[in-house]
Amino acid sequence: MSKEKALLLTLAVIQFSHITDFMILMPLGPQLMKAFNILPSQFALLVSTYTFSAGISGFIGAFFIDRFDRKTAILTMASGFAIGTLACGFTDTYYELLITRSVTGLFGGVMGALILSIIGDVIPNKRRAGAMGMVMAAFSFASVVGVPAGLFLADLSDWHAPFMVLGGIAILTLLPIVIFIPSMTEHISKCNTNPTPLEIIKNVTTNKNQLLALAFGSVIMFSHFSIVPFISPYMTTNVGFADSQIKYIYLIGGALTVFTAPLIGKMADKYGRSKIFTVTVLMASIPVFLMTQIGETPIELVLVITSMFFVFGAGRMVPSTAMVTSSVKPQNRGSFLSFNASFRQLTNGIAAFVAGLIITIGEDGLYHNYDLVGYFAIAMGILSIFISRKIKVADDPAITS
């Protein structure tokens, strides 16, 4: 195995444990509410505290992340994340779990930006989208393997088990980080001085290309996460899915994207990111339109539609992430990507909130106005195409240490 493939595989494993840790809490809701005797609103706080902590740490980390060796930084964040996840498995009260989830989010919020920074520093620009596709396939693998396996462990034991196992996996990833991720300090040497937080904010807000990249990422999140939170309730209420059948949407869709995400990345490198991004956005608009319009429909047909959404909805993230990563020079990449991660997390929450304001439940017990959310998502997707064509690649030869 080449050093590059070993590095990308290491990053993918880190990403897998990170995403699975975030996703597993939501389907564990019934067990946690029963174990702690808490209200749905208290469980919602348990879920959101991770995102809040991640957003805060991502924003603060933007001021410091480029001052350190990438290897040292990700080893530190991965260690904190592993300890936080493992600690979740040893909690016995609601407030203990609330605190440990917050701690885990503090480290996880910076870790995602560091993974993208390492790819941007190590992989040459012409092959960067393909590398992004390989690492981002971990999202799909988390949906197909991580979450179902976690729920299986919870059924065998209780809700503590998934966190203990994930914490163990996260600790094991520290060894390949030490072995396969090289020391990366060239971005530090390109900085004449360590900028202050105000100077970093000024660098981002006065750079048109970086502002466009931030807006680009946020618009894509509006297009994606206005739809995603309501897929399951709409399918069970309006379309005719049983609760037990919802898992097939994620199993089939996630399984497909394990293969299609790397393929889309390679196509983006070969044919151009903007071109492939445009194609995936337009193709994703078809299942978005259909999913938000249909009533009672044979499940087999619905699974075809939702699988298309997974393939192209997730697929557009591959070239777009490569474009954002390449929009900033190496010496500023870590701080900018931390800003970008914080903006995206905030956008996710706003998108879901806006969709919740639009959707109503009628006297018939069905969801109404989901079609309006679909139109909104499609419009945001089209807008993202126009923004993407204005983003330029920064003059940043990849580090090849």
Secondary structure, DSSP 8 states (H G I E B T S, - for coil): --HHHHHHHHHHHHHHHHHHHHHHTTTTHHHHHHHHT--HHHHHHHHHHHHHHHHHHHHHHTTTGGGS-HHHHHHHHHHHHHHHHHHHTT--SHHHHHHHHHHHHHHHHHHHHHHHHHHHHHS-GGGHHHHHHHHHHHHHHIIIIIHHHHHHHHHHS-THHHHHHHHHHHHHTHHHHHHHS----HHHHT-SS---HHHHHHHHHT-HHHHHHHHHHHHHHHHHHTTGGGHHHHIIIII---GGGHHHHHHHHHHHHHHHHHHHHHHHHHH-HHHHHHHHHHHHHHHHHHHTT--S--HHHHHHHHHHHHHHHHHTHHHHHHHHHTTS-HHHHHHHHHHHHHHHHHHHHHHHHHHHHH-EE-TTS-EESHHHHHHHHHHHHHHHHHHHTT----S------
